[in-house]
Amino acid sequence: MDLSRSNKDIHVGIGEYKIALSPNRLVTLGLGSCVGVSLWDPSTKIGGLLHIMLPNSRDFTKVVKPEKYADLGIPLIIKDLVRQGAGQSRLVAKLVGGAQMFTGADKKQLFNIGERNIEMSRKILKEVTIRITAEEVGGNKGRTMYLDTATGEVLIRTIGKDIKVI
Amino acid sequence: MNDKKSFSDLQIDALQEISNIGLGHAATSLAEMLDRKIDMGVPHADFISFERVIELIGGYEELVSCVSLELDGDINGLVFYIFNESSTYRLVDMLMGLEEGTTVELDEMATSTINEIGNILTGAFVSAISDFTQLHINTSVPIFAFDMLAAIFTTLVVAVGRPEDDSVMAIETNLFREDKKVNGHFFLLSEPKSIHKLFTALGIDA
Protein backbone atom coordinates (compact mmCIF):
# COMPACT_ATOMS: atom_id res chain seq x y z
CA MET A 1 0.00 0.00 0.00
CA ASP A 2 2.28 2.69 -1.22
CA LEU A 3 0.51 6.01 -1.64
CA SER A 4 3.61 7.92 -2.67
CA ARG A 5 3.77 7.00 -6.35
CA SER A 6 2.53 10.44 -7.25
CA ASN A 7 4.32 10.58 -10.62
CA LYS A 8 2.01 7.86 -11.94
CA ASP A 9 -1.17 9.18 -10.39
CA ILE A 10 -3.73 10.59 -12.76
CA HIS A 11 -6.12 13.04 -11.16
CA VAL A 12 -9.83 12.66 -11.88
CA GLY A 13 -11.66 15.93 -11.19
CA ILE A 14 -15.13 16.51 -9.79
CA GLY A 15 -17.72 15.27 -12.29
CA GLU A 16 -15.13 13.83 -14.67
CA TYR A 17 -13.76 10.48 -15.74
CA LYS A 18 -10.33 9.27 -16.84
CA ILE A 19 -9.06 6.06 -18.34
CA ALA A 20 -5.57 4.62 -17.85
CA LEU A 21 -3.45 1.57 -18.53
CA SER A 22 -1.34 -0.42 -16.08
CA PRO A 23 0.73 0.57 -14.15
CA ASN A 24 -0.87 4.00 -13.78
CA ARG A 25 -3.11 4.88 -10.90
CA LEU A 26 -6.26 6.91 -11.13
CA VAL A 27 -7.22 9.02 -8.14
CA THR A 28 -10.18 11.15 -7.17
CA LEU A 29 -9.87 13.28 -4.05
CA GLY A 30 -12.44 14.02 -1.40
CA LEU A 31 -15.61 12.16 -2.34
CA GLY A 32 -18.46 13.31 -0.10
CA SER A 33 -21.98 12.59 -1.30
CA CYS A 34 -20.39 11.99 -4.71
CA VAL A 35 -19.66 8.43 -5.78
CA GLY A 36 -16.49 7.15 -7.40
CA VAL A 37 -17.10 4.29 -9.82
CA SER A 38 -14.03 2.31 -10.84
CA LEU A 39 -14.15 -0.08 -13.76
CA TRP A 40 -11.32 -2.47 -14.55
CA ASP A 41 -10.60 -5.15 -17.07
CA PRO A 42 -8.27 -7.75 -15.47
CA SER A 43 -7.22 -9.11 -18.85
CA THR A 44 -6.04 -5.92 -20.57
CA LYS A 45 -5.48 -4.05 -17.31
CA ILE A 46 -7.30 -1.01 -18.58
CA GLY A 47 -9.09 0.89 -15.87
CA GLY A 48 -11.40 3.85 -15.61
CA LEU A 49 -12.52 6.05 -12.76
CA LEU A 50 -15.66 8.19 -12.81
CA HIS A 51 -16.56 10.82 -10.21
CA ILE A 52 -20.32 11.26 -10.26
CA MET A 53 -22.13 14.05 -8.44
CA LEU A 54 -25.80 13.27 -9.04
CA PRO A 55 -27.94 10.22 -9.73
CA ASN A 56 -30.22 11.29 -12.51
CA SER A 57 -29.74 13.75 -15.37
CA ARG A 58 -33.51 13.71 -15.93
CA ASP A 59 -33.95 15.81 -12.77
CA PHE A 60 -32.37 18.71 -14.64
CA THR A 61 -33.34 20.68 -17.71
CA LYS A 62 -29.82 21.66 -18.69
CA VAL A 63 -27.12 19.00 -18.90
CA VAL A 64 -23.74 20.21 -20.07
CA LYS A 65 -21.47 17.56 -18.58
CA PRO A 66 -23.08 14.11 -18.73
CA GLU A 67 -20.16 12.68 -16.71
CA LYS A 68 -21.61 14.31 -13.59
CA TYR A 69 -24.65 12.03 -13.60
CA ALA A 70 -24.73 8.31 -12.83
CA ASP A 71 -27.32 7.53 -15.50
CA LEU A 72 -25.27 9.10 -18.30
CA GLY A 73 -21.72 8.96 -16.95
CA ILE A 74 -21.52 5.19 -16.39
CA PRO A 75 -22.55 4.22 -19.95
CA LEU A 76 -20.19 6.90 -21.26
CA ILE A 77 -17.10 5.62 -19.46
CA ILE A 78 -17.92 2.00 -20.40
CA LYS A 79 -18.17 2.95 -24.06
CA ASP A 80 -14.84 4.74 -23.86
CA LEU A 81 -13.17 1.82 -22.05
CA VAL A 82 -14.36 -0.58 -24.73
CA ARG A 83 -13.17 1.76 -27.47
CA GLN A 84 -9.75 1.74 -25.85
CA GLY A 85 -9.53 -2.02 -25.78
CA ALA A 86 -11.33 -3.23 -22.64
CA GLY A 87 -13.76 -6.12 -22.92
CA GLN A 88 -17.15 -5.03 -21.59
CA SER A 89 -18.00 -8.51 -20.29
CA ARG A 90 -14.74 -8.65 -18.33
CA LEU A 91 -15.20 -5.30 -16.58
CA VAL A 92 -15.61 -5.34 -12.83
CA ALA A 93 -16.81 -2.36 -10.84
CA LYS A 94 -16.14 -0.98 -7.38
CA LEU A 95 -18.12 1.80 -5.72
CA VAL A 96 -16.82 4.29 -3.16
CA GLY A 97 -18.45 7.32 -1.52
CA GLY A 98 -22.04 8.43 -1.18
CA ALA A 99 -21.60 9.65 2.38
CA GLN A 100 -23.92 11.81 4.44
CA MET A 101 -21.38 14.52 5.29
CA PHE A 102 -23.45 16.82 7.47
CA THR A 103 -24.93 16.44 10.90
CA GLY A 104 -28.00 18.42 11.85
CA ALA A 105 -29.53 17.94 8.42
CA ASP A 106 -33.22 17.35 8.82
CA LYS A 107 -33.08 14.24 6.64
CA LYS A 108 -34.53 16.16 3.76
CA GLN A 109 -33.94 14.50 0.45
CA LEU A 110 -31.60 17.39 -0.33
CA PHE A 111 -28.98 15.76 1.82
CA ASN A 112 -29.89 12.25 0.91
CA ILE A 113 -28.15 12.51 -2.40
CA GLY A 114 -25.29 10.17 -1.44
CA GLU A 115 -27.66 7.28 -1.01
CA ARG A 116 -29.40 8.04 -4.30
CA ASN A 117 -26.04 8.19 -6.08
CA ILE A 118 -25.18 4.71 -4.78
CA GLU A 119 -28.55 3.23 -5.71
CA MET A 120 -28.51 4.68 -9.20
CA SER A 121 -24.93 3.51 -9.81
CA ARG A 122 -25.87 -0.03 -8.81
CA LYS A 123 -28.95 0.07 -11.02
CA ILE A 124 -27.09 1.29 -14.10
CA LEU A 125 -24.30 -1.26 -13.63
CA LYS A 126 -26.86 -4.02 -13.25
CA GLU A 127 -28.57 -2.98 -16.46
CA VAL A 128 -25.33 -3.44 -18.38
CA THR A 129 -24.55 -6.63 -16.40
CA ILE A 130 -21.33 -5.37 -14.90
CA ARG A 131 -20.54 -7.02 -11.60
CA ILE A 132 -19.78 -4.90 -8.51
CA THR A 133 -17.01 -6.79 -6.71
CA ALA A 134 -16.56 -4.41 -3.77
CA GLU A 135 -18.08 -1.34 -2.18
CA GLU A 136 -17.14 1.17 0.47
CA VAL A 137 -20.19 3.40 0.59
CA GLY A 138 -22.46 5.39 2.87
CA GLY A 139 -21.38 6.46 6.33
CA ASN A 140 -20.46 10.04 7.15
CA LYS A 141 -16.80 10.44 6.15
CA GLY A 142 -15.22 11.95 3.06
CA ARG A 143 -13.05 9.55 1.03
CA THR A 144 -10.21 9.69 -1.43
CA MET A 145 -10.17 6.80 -3.90
CA TYR A 146 -7.34 5.28 -5.93
CA LEU A 147 -7.68 2.64 -8.65
CA ASP A 148 -4.49 0.71 -9.24
CA THR A 149 -4.73 -0.43 -12.85
CA ALA A 150 -1.98 -3.00 -12.35
CA THR A 151 -3.97 -4.98 -9.76
CA GLY A 152 -7.52 -3.65 -9.88
CA GLU A 153 -7.21 -2.80 -6.21
CA VAL A 154 -9.01 0.25 -4.90
CA LEU A 155 -7.37 2.13 -2.04
CA ILE A 156 -9.44 4.37 0.18
CA ARG A 157 -8.15 7.15 2.35
CA THR A 158 -10.30 8.64 5.13
CA ILE A 159 -9.20 11.31 7.61
CA GLY A 160 -8.14 9.76 10.89
CA LYS A 161 -8.27 6.14 9.66
CA ASP A 162 -5.88 3.65 8.08
CA ILE A 163 -5.92 3.16 4.35
CA LYS A 164 -8.38 0.52 3.31
CA VAL A 165 -7.99 -1.73 0.28
CA ILE A 166 -10.99 -3.27 -1.45
CA MET B 1 -24.51 32.04 -15.43
CA ASN B 2 -22.74 32.53 -12.12
CA ASP B 3 -19.72 33.04 -14.26
CA LYS B 4 -17.30 35.68 -13.16
CA LYS B 5 -17.38 37.31 -16.57
CA SER B 6 -21.07 38.03 -16.21
CA PHE B 7 -20.48 40.39 -13.29
CA SER B 8 -19.33 43.97 -13.75
CA ASP B 9 -16.83 45.79 -11.55
CA LEU B 10 -19.74 47.76 -10.13
CA GLN B 11 -21.51 44.56 -9.12
CA ILE B 12 -18.38 43.12 -7.56
CA ASP B 13 -17.96 46.39 -5.64
CA ALA B 14 -21.53 46.08 -4.41
CA LEU B 15 -20.86 42.53 -3.25
CA GLN B 16 -17.78 43.79 -1.47
CA GLU B 17 -19.87 46.43 0.26
CA ILE B 18 -22.62 44.02 1.22
CA SER B 19 -19.99 41.62 2.57
CA ASN B 20 -18.53 44.38 4.64
CA ILE B 21 -21.90 45.12 6.18
CA GLY B 22 -22.84 41.47 6.67
CA LEU B 23 -19.56 40.42 8.16
CA GLY B 24 -19.36 43.58 10.28
CA HIS B 25 -22.57 42.44 11.93
CA ALA B 26 -21.24 38.92 12.19
CA ALA B 27 -18.08 40.12 13.99
CA THR B 28 -20.18 42.23 16.35
CA SER B 29 -22.35 39.24 17.21
CA LEU B 30 -19.30 37.14 17.90
CA ALA B 31 -17.79 39.89 20.06
CA GLU B 32 -20.99 40.03 22.11
CA MET B 33 -20.93 36.30 22.56
CA LEU B 34 -17.29 36.32 23.61
CA ASP B 35 -17.65 39.55 25.53
CA ARG B 36 -14.39 40.57 23.91
CA LYS B 37 -13.47 42.95 21.15
CA ILE B 38 -13.32 41.24 17.78
CA ASP B 39 -11.84 43.02 14.80
CA MET B 40 -12.42 42.13 11.24
CA GLY B 41 -10.16 42.59 8.25
CA VAL B 42 -11.69 44.09 5.11
CA PRO B 43 -13.39 41.16 3.42
CA HIS B 44 -12.57 40.31 -0.13
CA ALA B 45 -15.55 39.25 -2.23
CA ASP B 46 -15.55 37.71 -5.67
CA PHE B 47 -17.07 35.03 -7.84
CA ILE B 48 -14.58 32.24 -8.13
CA SER B 49 -14.44 28.75 -9.57
CA PHE B 50 -14.85 25.65 -7.40
CA GLU B 51 -11.30 24.55 -8.19
CA ARG B 52 -10.02 27.95 -7.08
CA VAL B 53 -11.99 27.71 -3.83
CA ILE B 54 -10.30 24.40 -3.09
CA GLU B 55 -6.87 25.86 -3.87
CA LEU B 56 -7.55 28.95 -1.80
CA ILE B 57 -8.44 27.03 1.34
CA GLY B 58 -5.65 24.54 1.02
CA GLY B 59 -6.48 21.54 -1.16
CA TYR B 60 -8.97 18.75 -1.73
CA GLU B 61 -8.16 16.77 1.38
CA GLU B 62 -7.61 19.71 3.72
CA LEU B 63 -9.41 19.10 7.02
CA VAL B 64 -11.95 21.90 7.50
CA SER B 65 -15.02 22.71 9.52
CA CYS B 66 -18.14 23.94 7.82
CA VAL B 67 -21.41 25.36 9.09
CA SER B 68 -24.12 25.90 6.53
CA LEU B 69 -27.59 27.39 6.50
CA GLU B 70 -30.13 26.92 3.77
CA LEU B 71 -31.83 30.08 2.49
CA ASP B 72 -35.26 30.52 1.06
CA GLY B 73 -37.65 33.38 0.46
CA ASP B 74 -36.40 36.06 -1.94
CA ILE B 75 -32.98 34.43 -2.04
CA ASN B 76 -32.66 30.69 -2.52
CA GLY B 77 -29.47 28.82 -1.88
CA LEU B 78 -26.98 28.09 0.82
CA VAL B 79 -24.59 30.17 2.87
CA PHE B 80 -21.69 28.53 4.61
CA TYR B 81 -18.59 29.28 6.56
CA ILE B 82 -15.42 27.25 6.20
CA PHE B 83 -12.51 27.37 8.63
CA ASN B 84 -9.35 25.37 8.13
CA GLU B 85 -8.18 22.99 10.84
CA SER B 86 -5.93 25.39 12.76
CA SER B 87 -8.46 28.25 12.60
CA THR B 88 -11.16 25.88 13.81
CA TYR B 89 -9.15 24.95 16.90
CA ARG B 90 -8.16 28.57 17.50
CA LEU B 91 -11.79 29.67 17.35
CA VAL B 92 -12.73 27.05 19.92
CA ASP B 93 -9.90 28.21 22.19
CA MET B 94 -11.02 31.82 21.82
CA LEU B 95 -14.63 31.07 22.54
CA MET B 96 -14.05 28.79 25.47
CA GLY B 97 -11.43 31.11 26.95
CA LEU B 98 -8.71 28.50 26.65
CA GLU B 99 -5.07 29.18 26.11
CA GLU B 100 -4.19 29.14 22.43
CA GLY B 101 -3.10 25.67 21.36
CA THR B 102 -5.25 23.84 23.90
CA THR B 103 -7.72 22.46 21.39
CA VAL B 104 -6.14 19.90 19.06
CA GLU B 105 -9.18 17.89 18.05
CA LEU B 106 -12.92 18.34 17.94
CA ASP B 107 -14.73 16.56 20.73
CA GLU B 108 -18.45 16.93 21.23
CA MET B 109 -18.09 20.13 23.25
CA ALA B 110 -15.77 21.74 20.71
CA THR B 111 -18.03 20.63 17.86
CA SER B 112 -21.06 22.28 19.38
CA THR B 113 -18.98 25.40 20.03
CA ILE B 114 -17.82 25.71 16.46
CA ASN B 115 -21.31 24.96 15.24
CA GLU B 116 -22.62 27.80 17.39
CA ILE B 117 -19.98 30.23 16.12
CA GLY B 118 -20.72 29.32 12.52
CA ASN B 119 -24.41 29.71 13.14
CA ILE B 120 -23.99 33.15 14.72
CA LEU B 121 -21.66 34.40 12.00
CA THR B 122 -23.78 33.11 9.14
CA GLY B 123 -27.07 34.16 10.76
CA ALA B 124 -25.78 37.68 11.45
CA PHE B 125 -24.56 37.96 7.89
CA VAL B 126 -27.89 36.94 6.45
CA SER B 127 -29.96 39.19 8.69
CA ALA B 128 -27.71 42.17 7.91
CA ILE B 129 -28.18 41.59 4.18
CA SER B 130 -31.89 41.14 4.71
CA ASP B 131 -32.19 44.42 6.67
CA PHE B 132 -30.06 46.33 4.22
CA THR B 133 -31.80 45.15 1.07
CA GLN B 134 -35.30 44.69 2.50
CA LEU B 135 -35.28 41.24 0.94
CA HIS B 136 -37.10 38.52 2.80
CA ILE B 137 -34.70 35.69 3.61
CA ASN B 138 -35.45 32.68 5.80
CA THR B 139 -32.71 30.49 7.18
CA SER B 140 -32.85 26.83 8.14
CA VAL B 141 -31.26 25.20 11.17
CA PRO B 142 -27.50 24.92 10.68
CA ILE B 143 -25.80 21.78 9.49
CA PHE B 144 -22.24 20.94 10.35
CA ALA B 145 -19.32 18.93 8.98
CA PHE B 146 -15.65 18.50 9.86
CA ASP B 147 -13.86 16.59 7.13
CA MET B 148 -12.11 16.83 3.74
CA LEU B 149 -12.74 20.15 2.01
CA ALA B 150 -13.64 18.70 -1.40
CA ALA B 151 -16.06 16.21 0.15
CA ILE B 152 -17.87 18.99 2.01
CA PHE B 153 -17.80 21.49 -0.80
CA THR B 154 -19.12 19.18 -3.52
CA THR B 155 -21.86 17.93 -1.21
CA LEU B 156 -23.10 21.50 -0.78
CA VAL B 157 -22.86 22.27 -4.51
CA VAL B 158 -24.94 19.18 -5.24
CA ALA B 159 -27.43 19.98 -2.47
CA VAL B 160 -28.14 23.38 -3.98
CA GLY B 161 -29.24 21.61 -7.15
CA ARG B 162 -27.21 23.58 -9.63
CA PRO B 163 -24.75 20.96 -10.79
CA GLU B 164 -23.85 22.75 -13.99
CA ASP B 165 -22.63 25.89 -12.24
CA ASP B 166 -18.97 26.04 -11.59
CA SER B 167 -18.44 29.18 -9.56
CA VAL B 168 -19.51 30.51 -6.21
CA MET B 169 -19.61 33.88 -4.45
CA ALA B 170 -16.75 33.70 -1.99
CA ILE B 171 -15.82 36.17 0.70
CA GLU B 172 -12.53 35.81 2.48
CA THR B 173 -12.52 37.15 6.00
CA ASN B 174 -10.07 37.52 8.83
CA LEU B 175 -11.25 37.83 12.39
CA PHE B 176 -8.90 39.08 15.06
CA ARG B 177 -8.99 38.98 18.78
CA GLU B 178 -6.15 41.05 20.14
CA ASP B 179 -3.18 39.67 18.24
CA LYS B 180 -4.76 36.36 17.32
CA LYS B 181 -5.99 35.84 13.81
CA VAL B 182 -8.59 33.43 12.55
CA ASN B 183 -8.97 33.04 8.83
CA GLY B 184 -12.32 32.00 7.45
CA HIS B 185 -14.10 31.80 4.14
CA PHE B 186 -17.73 32.62 3.73
CA PHE B 187 -19.69 31.45 0.69
CA LEU B 188 -23.00 32.04 -0.96
CA LEU B 189 -24.18 29.35 -3.34
CA SER B 190 -27.19 30.62 -5.15
CA GLU B 191 -29.05 30.78 -8.43
CA PRO B 192 -28.79 33.59 -11.01
CA LYS B 193 -32.35 34.72 -10.28
CA SER B 194 -31.54 35.27 -6.59
CA ILE B 195 -28.27 37.03 -7.34
CA HIS B 196 -30.17 39.26 -9.75
CA LYS B 197 -32.64 40.14 -6.97
CA LEU B 198 -29.75 40.97 -4.68
CA PHE B 199 -28.30 43.39 -7.22
CA THR B 200 -31.67 44.95 -7.93
CA ALA B 201 -32.22 45.47 -4.20
CA LEU B 202 -28.83 47.17 -4.07
CA GLY B 203 -29.92 49.49 -6.87
CA ILE B 204 -27.70 47.97 -9.52
CA ASP B 205 -29.01 46.63 -12.78
CA ALA B 206 -27.97 43.04 -13.02
Boltz contact constraints between the chains, C-beta under 6 A:
constraints:
  - contact:
      token1: [A, 14]
      token2: [B, 154]
      max_distance: 6.0
  - contact:
      token1: [A, 29]
      token2: [B, 60]
      max_distance: 6.0
  - contact:
      token1: [A, 29]
      token2: [B, 61]
      max_distance: 6.0
  - contact:
      token1: [A, 29]
      token2: [B, 150]
      max_distance: 6.0
  - contact:
      token1: [A, 30]
      token2: [B, 60]
      max_distance: 6.0
  - contact:
      token1: [A, 30]
      token2: [B, 61]
      max_distance: 6.0
  - contact:
      token1: [A, 30]
      token2: [B, 148]
      max_distance: 6.0
  - contact:
      token1: [A, 30]
      token2: [B, 150]
      max_distance: 6.0
  - contact:
      token1: [A, 30]
      token2: [B, 151]
      max_distance: 6.0
  - contact:
      token1: [A, 32]
      token2: [B, 151]
      max_distance: 6.0
  - contact:
      token1: [A, 32]
      token2: [B, 152]
      max_distance: 6.0
  - contact:
      token1: [A, 32]
      token2: [B, 154]
      max_distance: 6.0
  - contact:
      token1: [A, 32]
      token2: [B, 155]
      max_distance: 6.0
  - contact:
      token1: [A, 33]
      token2: [B, 155]
      max_distance: 6.0
  - contact:
      token1: [A, 33]
      token2: [B, 158]
      max_distance: 6.0
  - contact:
      token1: [A, 34]
      token2: [B, 154]
      max_distance: 6.0
  - contact:
      token1: [A, 53]
      token2: [B, 158]
      max_distance: 6.0
  - contact:
      token1: [A, 53]
      token2: [B, 163]
      max_distance: 6.0
  - contact:
      token1: [A, 54]
      token2: [B, 163]
      max_distance: 6.0
  - contact:
      token1: [A, 62]
      token2: [B, 164]
      max_distance: 6.0
  - contact:
      token1: [A, 64]
      token2: [B, 164]
      max_distance: 6.0
  - contact:
      token1: [A, 68]
      token2: [B, 163]
      max_distance: 6.0
  - contact:
      token1: [A, 101]
      token2: [B, 145]
      max_distance: 6.0
  - contact:
      token1: [A, 101]
      token2: [B, 151]
      max_distance: 6.0
  - contact:
      token1: [A, 101]
      token2: [B, 152]
      max_distance: 6.0
  - contact:
      token1: [A, 101]
      token2: [B, 155]
      max_distance: 6.0
  - contact:
      token1: [A, 102]
      token2: [B, 143]
      max_distance: 6.0
  - contact:
      token1: [A, 102]
      token2: [B, 145]
      max_distance: 6.0
  - contact:
      token1: [A, 103]
      token2: [B, 144]
      max_distance: 6.0
  - contact:
      token1: [A, 104]
      token2: [B, 142]
      max_distance: 6.0
  - contact:
      token1: [A, 104]
      token2: [B, 143]
      max_distance: 6.0
  - contact:
      token1: [A, 104]
      token2: [B, 144]
      max_distance: 6.0
  - contact:
      token1: [A, 105]
      token2: [B, 143]
      max_distance: 6.0
  - contact:
      token1: [A, 110]
      token2: [B, 159]
      max_distance: 6.0
  - contact:
      token1: [A, 111]
      token2: [B, 159]
      max_distance: 6.0
  - contact:
      token1: [A, 113]
      token2: [B, 158]
      max_distance: 6.0
  - contact:
      token1: [A, 142]
      token2: [B, 147]
      max_distance: 6.0
  - contact:
      token1: [A, 142]
      token2: [B, 148]
      max_distance: 6.0
  - contact:
      token1: [A, 142]
      token2: [B, 151]
      max_distance: 6.0
  - contact:
      token1: [A, 159]
      token2: [B, 63]
      max_distance: 6.0
